[in-house]
């Protein structure tokens, strides 16, 4: 189960990177705004969502769900790293043995 979630998480991660890099930026036609005839508007409505926008949303949801699942599994599987840590004052008290030889 844990390995399956990791594989899905990695696939979602690389897919999200690829999908975001394939999308065109909103400011790509900014230069054509002043005098040129641009096909896209920079500050206006963008119309219907494209396939890449919907795919980005879906893959981002899968990525977040697998992230939360992996965090939950890691938390419930073992104790904290700090649970065995003693503050420096308590470490010194445990390392120094009681010396009763001064009473002789």
C-alpha positions in Angstrom: 0.0 0.0 0.0 2.8 2.4 1.0 4.8 1.7 -2.2 1.7 2.1 -4.4 1.0 5.6 -2.9 4.6 6.6 -3.4 4.5 5.5 -7.1 1.2 7.4 -7.6 2.7 10.4 -5.9 5.8 10.4 -8.1 3.7 10.0 -11.3 1.5 12.9 -10.2 4.6 15.0 -9.4 6.2 14.5 -12.8 2.9 14.9 -14.6 2.2 18.2 -12.8 5.6 19.5 -13.8 5.1 18.5 -17.4 1.6 19.9 -17.6 2.6 23.3 -16.1 5.5 23.6 -18.5 3.3 22.8 -21.5 0.9 25.7 -20.7 1.4 29.0 -22.3 1.7 32.0 -20.1 -0.9 34.7 -19.8 1.5 37.5 -20.7 2.9 35.9 -23.9 1.0 38.4 -26.1 1.6 41.4 -23.9 3.6 43.1 -26.6 0.8 42.9 -29.1 -1.5 44.6 -26.7 -0.3 48.0 -27.8 -1.1 48.2 -31.5 -1.0 44.6 -32.5 -3.9 42.2 -32.9 -3.5 39.6 -30.2 -5.6 36.5 -30.1 -5.7 36.3 -26.3 -6.5 39.0 -23.9 -4.1 39.6 -21.0 -6.4 41.2 -18.5 -9.8 40.2 -19.9 -11.8 37.0 -19.6 -10.1 33.9 -20.8 -13.2 32.1 -21.9 -13.6 28.3 -21.4 -10.9 26.4 -19.5 -8.6 24.5 -21.7 -7.8 20.8 -21.3 -4.4 21.6 -19.7 -6.0 23.8 -17.1 -8.4 21.0 -16.1 -5.6 18.5 -16.1 -3.5 20.7 -13.9 -6.3 20.9 -11.4 -7.0 17.2 -11.4 -3.3 16.2 -11.1 -2.8 18.9 -8.3 -5.7 17.3 -6.3 -4.1 13.8 -6.7 -0.7 15.2 -5.7 -2.1 16.9 -2.5 -4.1 13.8 -1.5 -1.1 11.5 -1.9 1.0 14.0 0.1 -1.5 14.0 2.9 -1.7 10.2 2.8 2.1 9.8 2.9 2.3 12.2 5.8 -0.4 10.3 7.7 1.3 7.0 7.1 4.7 8.3 8.1 3.2 9.7 11.3 1.3 6.6 12.4 4.1 4.2 11.5 6.8 5.3 14.0 7.6 7.4 17.0 9.1 10.8 16.8 12.8 11.3 16.4 12.8 13.6 19.4 11.2 11.1 21.8 14.6 9.6 22.7 16.3 13.0 23.1 17.1 14.3 26.6 17.8 17.9 27.3 21.5 18.6 28.1 20.9 19.1 31.8 19.3 15.6 32.2 22.0 14.0 30.1 24.7 15.3 32.5 22.8 14.0 35.5 22.5 10.5 34.0 26.1 10.3 33.0 27.7 11.4 36.3 27.6 8.4 38.8 27.1 9.0 42.5 30.5 9.2 44.1 30.5 8.1 47.7 34.3 7.6 48.1 34.7 11.0 49.8 33.2 9.6 53.1 36.3 7.4 53.8 
